């Protein structure tokens, strides 16, 4: 996957996610947690760029297991960092309801699907060489 293609697709996914969240934020229960939604998008965009960069390197690595380790490590790392992000927000902002989790899970789902797609594409390209 070319870098330009990755960033174009990441931009489209981000626009889709932002528009979805803007729609959700029309509901008062969710609107109060809009800043957390934007933090989540920022976190997952940065994480996606990191995984793409590392995946591009490891897909063509001589170590045939490097890409598999990256894929598994990204799953565990993203889960750990996501739990940390949610707990940190919960401790600092002390939200009145659990509705802040709704936008988090939507963002998590969208970027997890995108990350899986990117890693599958990189894996196929790495297997060609």
HURABEL-V246167 format. One record per residue. N is the residue number from 1. RES is the residue in one small letter. PSI is psi as a letter, one per 20 degrees, with the letter a starting at -180 (none if undefined). Layout:
# HURABEL-V246167
N	RES	PSI
N	RES	PSI
This chain:
# HURABEL-V246167
1	x	p
2	x	q
3	x	g
4	x	g
5	x	g
6	x	g
7	x	h
8	x	g
9	x	h
10	x	g
11	x	g
12	x	g
13	x	g
14	x	g
15	x	g
16	x	g
17	x	g
18	x	g
19	x	h
20	x	g
21	x	h
22	x	h
23	x	g
24	x	h
25	x	i
26	x	i
27	x	p
28	x	h
29	x	h
30	x	h
31	x	h
32	x	h
33	x	k
34	x	g
35	x	h
36	x	h
37	x	g
38	x	h
39	x	g
40	x	g
41	x	g
42	x	g
43	x	g
44	x	h
45	x	g
46	x	g
47	x	g
48	x	g
49	x	g
50	x	g
51	x	h
52	x	g
53	x	g
54	x	h
55	x	h
56	x	h
57	x	g
58	x	h
59	x	h
60	x	j
61	x	q
62	x	h
63	x	o
64	x	i
65	x	i
66	x	g
67	x	g
68	x	g
69	x	h
70	x	g
71	x	g
72	x	g
73	x	h
74	x	h
75	x	g
76	x	g
77	x	g
78	x	g
79	x	g
80	x	g
81	x	h
82	x	g
83	x	g
84	x	g
85	x	g
86	x	g
87	x	h
88	x	g
89	x	g
90	x	g
91	x	g
92	x	g
93	x	h
94	x	m
95	x	q
96	x	h
97	x	r
98	x	j
99	x	h
100	x	h
101	x	h
102	x	g
103	x	h
104	x	g
105	x	h
106	x	g
107	x	g
108	x	g
109	x	g
110	x	g
111	x	h
112	x	g
113	x	g
114	x	g
115	x	g
116	x	g
117	x	g
118	x	g
119	x	h
120	x	g
121	x	g
122	x	h
123	x	g
124	x	g
125	x	h
126	x	h
127	x	i
128	x	h
129	x	none
